[in-house]
Amino acid sequence: MAAMFTYALEKPGIQTNPWLNRGVYIAFWTLLGILLTGRTYYSYIFYGVHIPLSEAAFWEMTSCYIYAILTPFVISLTRRHRFEREKLIYSLGIHFPAAFVFALIHSFLVRTCAWLIWSDQTLALSALFNEEFVRLVLKNIHFDVLVYWLIVGTGYAFDYYKRYQERELRMAQLGNQLYAAQLQVLRSQIHPHFLFNTLHTVSSLIYQDVNLADKVITRLSELLRMTLENASLQFVQLSQEIDFLKMYLDIMKTRFQNKLEITMNIDADTTDAIVPYLILQPLVENAIKYGKSQDTPITRITISSSREKNMLRLDVADNGPGLKNKDGSVFDKGIGLSNTSKRLIQLYGSEHRFILQHKKEGGLVVTLMFPAEHEGRMHQHQQGSTTDED
């Protein structure tokens, strides 16, 4: 019977506490029995008939507990014969007779319990089902049939709610899978983009300085090893992102030598903040590429981090000519800015800021702002990403 209760109250796919369900189920029928006991007792008093409270309690509590025993069978029947459009007449043909059978069984079990407790035990059970039993059936049949249809309706309501929950859960899972897939595509575009640009650096050096090219290749192999080790990550600590960026900048400084200066102003209290993996490298690469100016022979890149309330702020500034077009079309060109923007939208929605602004003294500042999450949050992201990839 416990298994039947579980089947009646639960639906596969939604995790619930079966003991809590059973407790609520029994408490409901007990409360209903108490309410009906009071109604019956005071109804008799109102009409001038005094009966013991125990007698009223027996009939009503027994009746409700028998309803509780029969309910799982009714719900089971309801699930097998649902009121679907193409089977409506057939289902009604099943449930209408079933409602009257339910009423007969209920009266039979109530009468049997009364015989077991109050009747002369020498009297045969069959002798109890006479005209008095018929009167009991006729007296209660309308209420029993009503209870049957209430159980059917309640069962439908619970099933509908469970299906709604399952549908919402499936939609959320599909949304998470799509979200992870989109991030994976954006991230996978960054890797070859970065690799091809770095190889181009090597190819330009190999005809100028073989030893320098060999040094760049060595640094590139270290960088690629780090990239492969973190290939499955969506998020890293800012300190790890900076370590990766320093290796990349070593290669760039080897290529440009004295024509590139890098300054890092990383606040100590931001190093444990969680950032999307490879979020800074495309911005720095863009700053190096477009930060050259005919007015200044040295390209100066400044990378900064700070906290503003619960937000992490990252700035990548250069001393170049800035943007020619000040509209949003800059995000439609190339992979660096566009992919960074799309990733931030996917990860943070309206909680992020992506700002491009010109400095008074010349040059462009790219500012990223998003929630300053910590390591515990990063593990949740990594586990979700791993699950989706598996």
C-alpha angles and dihedrals in degrees: 000000000000089000089051091051089052091050091049096049103035137058124206113254097037116085113224137160106258094198091052090049092052092047092052090045094053092041090055094054091042092053091047090051091051092050092048090047091057092046093051095044095050092041090060091047090051090056092046097256116125117204128171113267088230091061093052090046092051095054097043099039091045090048093051095046090051088051087053091053093048097044097080090053091051092049091047090053090047092054092050094047107035123180095250120160096247093046101035098114092045092049092048088050088057100042101045094060089038090058091057092044087052090053092049093048091048092052091045093053093045090050091048092052090050091052091049093052108030111016130089103272090214089065113095115247091231090059091062094064097075133110090314090059090049090053089050091052094047092046095052104027096095092050093044092051089049090051090050092055091044089055090048091050093046091048090052091049092051092046091049090050092048091049089048090052092048091048091050090048092050091047091050091049092049089047091052091048091050090046091051092045092052091049090047091053092048092047094045089054090057095055099059090038090056093042095050092049091050092048088051087057090053093048091052091051100044093075093044105042120003094190091051091048089051090052091051091049090053091051090045092054090053090048093049091049090055090047092052092046089056096037094117095048124103094180137034136170115272089245089060092047090052091049090054091046092052091056090050092048091051087062092047093048089050089055099043096029109180094004094075127063123183125196122185122197102180115168112227093228091059099056093090093050116116118242134174110269113260092008095134103039097072090048093050091046090053091048091053093046099045100024094081114114132187088220095060122038092201122070109216119198122187121193116192138175131191142152125249107188104298094344130094115221122203121185129190111187132180136182096231132117094280126220123338092198114046095192127091094269089097088075091059094060124083130341104274104071097025095052092044090052093047093048092052091049090051094046104038109013111194092352094082136073127209109187131179116191138161121240120234091235091048135275136072132280121204111199126193122189126180138141113303098233125181137222098281090058091048091057090054090053093046093048091049091049092048092050092051093048092048 
